[in-house]
Amino acid sequence: MATTRSYRFEYLAAIVLVLAATMGPLTTARAFAAPGNPCPDVEVVFARGTFEAPGIGATGQAFVDALSSRVGSDTVDSYGVNYPASLDFRAATAGIADATNRIQTVAATCPDTKIVLGGYSQGAAVAGYSTFDAVPAGLALPADITGPMPPSVAPHVAAVVLFGTPDTWFLNIVDREAPPVTVGSLYSAKTVQLCAPGDPVCSPGGLDRSAHSAYKTNGMAEQAADFAARAVSSATVA
């Protein structure tokens, strides 16, 4: 019994440390679009992880840098989803509102721009929820959104990239009422989800907290960029 209690304590302690491990160097979104051109060829809408400074975060920046190097002469811009990224998981609904509003604004004002939606850790949940086909029962929406994005927006999103998406078991720890992160049917075929081995946030039973903060350096940002670059090159914006 003592061994079991010790394991549970160490596991829960690791989870808490994982949340703190997302605190990396302060980063801001870097824009690559040409001066004077308000509509880039590609816009990355990215939600940072818990405790990261406002912007796209270190994992988001690694992904944007890798994607920019893979799309030739196409201009790439980035937008950091505006939300608290705190331990108050329910406050992440502000990120869903901001991400979906940004995507719909870009689709309306820059119809030829190909959008890549992404997120890391808590931000991956924000991005995933933003693709929902329907509002899950019991999920309270913020005042500035009324439901899922219209189906007509989906063709403007070329790819969805998620790093360290919180598993249902982990979600039940931080918020028992949080619905599972399930990518909507209009986006699932163009989504890649990356989970580092041992990452306790996305891999049940994982205890390697360093794995959760390694996406910016473990090659998975490049792997996601390969996927997104292929999706961008083959996407046809309606």
C-alpha positions as a printed NumPy array, in Angstrom:
array([[  0.   ,   0.   ,   0.   ],
       [  2.806,   2.397,   0.856],
       [  4.385,   1.757,  -2.534],
       [  1.096,   2.536,  -4.285],
       [  0.629,   5.779,  -2.349],
       [  4.224,   6.776,  -3.123],
       [  3.74 ,   6.134,  -6.829],
       [  0.551,   8.193,  -6.924],
       [  2.206,  11.04 ,  -5.065],
       [  5.19 ,  11.03 ,  -7.422],
       [  2.895,  10.868, -10.435],
       [  0.741,  13.793,  -9.334],
       [  3.842,  15.755,  -8.383],
       [  5.198,  15.146, -11.861],
       [  1.965,  16.472, -13.362],
       [  2.273,  19.711, -11.392],
       [  5.889,  20.048, -12.469],
       [  4.886,  19.478, -16.087],
       [  2.636,  22.515, -15.962],
       [  5.511,  24.586, -14.653],
       [  7.88 ,  23.099, -17.205],
       [  6.135,  24.956, -20.009],
       [  7.738,  28.158, -18.716],
       [ 10.434,  28.679, -21.301],
       [ 12.29 ,  31.699, -22.663],
       [ 10.003,  34.631, -23.37 ],
       [  8.994,  34.556, -27.016],
       [  6.801,  36.628, -29.276],
       [  5.192,  35.892, -32.595],
       [  7.374,  36.766, -35.556],
       [  5.741,  38.015, -38.749],
       [  7.173,  37.101, -42.132],
       [  4.646,  38.754, -44.442],
       [  6.043,  41.374, -46.804],
       [  5.659,  45.   , -45.649],
       [  2.548,  46.611, -47.071],
       [  0.914,  43.287, -47.869],
       [ -1.875,  42.729, -45.323],
       [ -2.618,  39.205, -46.537],
       [  0.177,  36.635, -46.215],
       [  0.141,  33.431, -48.206],
       [  0.022,  31.481, -44.933],
       [ -1.079,  32.507, -41.443],
       [ -0.334,  30.352, -38.416],
       [ -2.865,  30.836, -35.614],
       [ -1.143,  29.291, -32.598],
       [ -2.132,  28.925, -28.931],
       [  0.799,  28.821, -26.487],
       [  1.191,  26.522, -23.497],
       [  0.545,  27.137, -19.808],
       [  2.528,  30.009, -18.268],
       [  4.202,  31.008, -21.544],
       [  4.368,  34.738, -22.227],
       [  1.779,  36.219, -24.622],
       [  2.55 ,  35.36 , -28.225],
       [  2.961,  31.97 , -29.85 ],
       [  5.397,  30.521, -27.316],
       [  8.635,  28.631, -27.847],
       [  7.064,  25.565, -29.471],
       [  4.966,  27.763, -31.731],
       [  8.017,  29.754, -32.782],
       [  9.996,  26.597, -33.541],
       [  7.116,  25.382, -35.684],
       [  6.67 ,  28.705, -37.535],
       [ 10.411,  28.921, -38.233],
       [ 10.435,  25.369, -39.587],
       [  7.329,  25.933, -41.703],
       [  8.709,  29.178, -43.147],
       [ 11.779,  27.338, -44.379],
       [  9.614,  24.773, -46.175],
       [  7.162,  26.893, -48.181],
       [  9.526,  28.503, -50.639],
       [  8.671,  32.09 , -51.507],
       [  5.313,  32.025, -49.728],
       [  4.956,  34.631, -46.997],
       [  4.164,  33.317, -43.524],
       [  2.607,  35.358, -40.74 ],
       [  1.796,  34.23 , -37.218],
       [ -0.839,  35.148, -34.672],
       [ -0.64 ,  34.313, -30.969],
       [ -4.038,  33.332, -29.582],
       [ -5.   ,  35.712, -26.793],
       [ -5.945,  33.823, -23.636],
       [ -4.63 ,  33.564, -20.043],
       [ -2.719,  30.246, -20.436],
       [ -2.994,  29.868, -16.661],
       [ -3.873,  27.069, -14.262],
       [ -7.493,  28.202, -14.537],
       [ -8.323,  25.792, -17.336],
       [-11.889,  27.073, -17.723],
       [-10.495,  30.489, -18.662],
       [ -9.146,  28.825, -21.822],
       [-12.573,  29.352, -23.396],
       [-11.343,  32.896, -24.071],
       [ -8.751,  31.319, -26.346],
       [-11.398,  29.394, -28.254],
       [-13.246,  32.648, -28.88 ],
       [-10.098,  34.471, -29.96 ],
       [ -8.841,  31.66 , -32.21 ],
       [-12.158,  31.154, -33.983],
       [-12.725,  34.883, -34.389],
       [ -9.229,  35.292, -35.851],
       [ -9.704,  32.405, -38.272],
       [-13.046,  33.743, -39.46 ],
       [-11.644,  37.265, -39.832],
       [ -8.718,  36.038, -41.944],
       [-11.037,  33.865, -44.051],
       [-13.276,  36.871, -44.733],
       [-10.647,  39.567, -45.292],
       [ -7.87 ,  37.457, -46.847],
       [ -9.736,  34.674, -48.662],
       [ -6.63 ,  33.436, -50.475],
       [ -4.599,  33.058, -47.267],
       [ -4.125,  29.481, -46.123],
       [ -4.521,  29.153, -42.355],
       [ -2.642,  26.722, -40.133],
       [ -4.204,  26.284, -36.699],
       [ -1.91 ,  25.031, -33.96 ],
       [ -1.379,  24.741, -30.258],
       [  0.856,  23.32 , -27.569],
       [ -0.251,  21.706, -24.292],
       [ -3.218,  23.709, -22.961],
       [ -3.033,  25.602, -26.251],
       [ -3.497,  22.309, -28.119],
       [ -6.761,  21.87 , -26.228],
       [ -7.781,  25.406, -27.213],
       [ -6.995,  24.697, -30.866],
       [ -8.726,  21.32 , -30.788],
       [-11.863,  22.735, -29.183],
       [-11.902,  25.457, -31.846],
       [-12.597,  22.795, -34.496],
       [-15.594,  21.201, -32.76 ],
       [-18.595,  20.262, -34.902],
       [-20.959,  21.002, -32.018],
       [-20.715,  22.495, -28.548],
       [-20.241,  19.631, -26.039],
       [-22.932,  19.319, -23.411],
       [-22.098,  21.337, -20.325],
       [-19.423,  23.483, -21.984],
       [-20.07 ,  27.143, -21.195],
       [-19.234,  29.408, -24.116],
       [-17.868,  32.911, -23.614],
       [-20.191,  35.762, -24.511],
       [-18.479,  36.591, -27.806],
       [-19.041,  33.25 , -29.556],
       [-22.304,  31.441, -30.123],
       [-21.155,  28.073, -31.447],
       [-18.815,  26.251, -33.831],
       [-17.259,  27.963, -36.827],
       [-19.407,  27.808, -39.986],
       [-18.565,  24.897, -42.318],
       [-17.65 ,  27.445, -44.997],
       [-14.588,  28.41 , -42.936],
       [-13.071,  24.918, -42.929],
       [-11.598,  25.063, -46.475],
       [ -9.556,  28.1  , -45.452],
       [ -7.775,  26.022, -42.783],
       [ -5.114,  24.001, -44.573],
       [ -3.775,  22.156, -41.537],
       [ -4.096,  21.705, -37.779],
       [ -1.003,  20.854, -35.721],
       [ -1.27 ,  19.888, -32.049],
       [  1.658,  19.293, -29.696],
       [  1.194,  17.487, -26.379],
       [ -2.604,  17.521, -26.498],
       [ -4.006,  16.901, -22.99 ],
       [ -5.312,  13.36 , -22.705],
       [ -8.75 ,  12.797, -21.178],
       [ -7.173,  11.389, -17.995],
       [ -5.084,  14.531, -17.605],
       [ -8.051,  16.786, -18.35 ],
       [ -9.962,  15.13 , -15.515],
       [ -7.195,  16.205, -13.142],
       [ -7.228,  19.876, -14.116],
       [-10.974,  20.178, -14.762],
       [-13.398,  17.27 , -14.344],
       [-15.961,  19.002, -16.536],
       [-13.627,  19.554, -19.492],
       [-14.75 ,  17.595, -22.572],
       [-12.276,  15.344, -24.422],
       [-10.223,  17.114, -27.07 ],
       [-11.649,  15.65 , -30.262],
       [-10.908,  17.343, -33.57 ],
       [-14.046,  18.054, -35.583],
       [-14.914,  16.063, -38.691],
       [-14.222,  18.966, -41.067],
       [-10.634,  19.215, -39.79 ],
       [ -9.617,  15.714, -38.697],
       [ -8.202,  14.622, -42.066],
       [ -5.83 ,  17.599, -42.103],
       [ -4.689,  17.292, -38.483],
       [ -1.483,  15.933, -36.998],
       [ -1.186,  15.326, -33.26 ],
       [  2.269,  14.826, -31.811],
       [  2.936,  13.292, -28.393],
       [  6.494,  12.765, -27.162],
       [  7.105,   9.368, -25.521],
       [  6.681,   9.62 , -21.768],
       [  4.9  ,  12.983, -21.874],
       [  2.449,  12.75 , -18.928],
       [  0.078,  15.318, -20.416],
       [ -0.722,  13.413, -23.606],
       [  0.455,   9.893, -22.732],
       [ -1.365,   8.237, -19.788],
       [  1.169,   6.815, -17.367],
       [  4.   ,   8.939, -18.698],
       [  6.391,  10.318, -16.089],
       [  8.968,  12.147, -18.184],
       [  8.088,  15.786, -17.524],
       [ 11.037,  16.907, -19.646],
       [  9.357,  15.273, -22.645],
       [  6.478,  17.723, -22.409],
       [  8.733,  20.744, -22.771],
       [ 10.907,  19.246, -25.525],
       [  8.71 ,  19.726, -28.602],
       [ 10.653,  22.798, -29.652],
       [ 13.907,  20.796, -29.769],
       [ 13.027,  17.099, -30.214],
       [ 12.377,  17.266, -33.961],
       [  8.595,  17.23 , -33.71 ],
       [  8.288,  20.91 , -34.672],
       [ 10.039,  19.992, -37.927],
       [  7.827,  16.911, -38.332],
       [  4.717,  19.059, -37.925],
       [  6.147,  21.62 , -40.357],
       [  6.656,  18.909, -42.985],
       [  3.011,  17.909, -42.586],
       [  1.744,  21.493, -42.699],
       [  3.899,  22.429, -45.687],
       [  2.501,  19.521, -47.688],
       [ -1.025,  20.486, -46.669],
       [ -0.473,  24.119, -47.618],
       [  0.961,  23.23 , -51.018],
       [ -1.982,  20.99 , -51.89 ],
       [ -4.786,  23.032, -50.313],
       [ -7.302,  24.834, -52.492],
       [ -9.003,  27.73 , -50.762],
       [-12.692,  27.853, -51.625]])
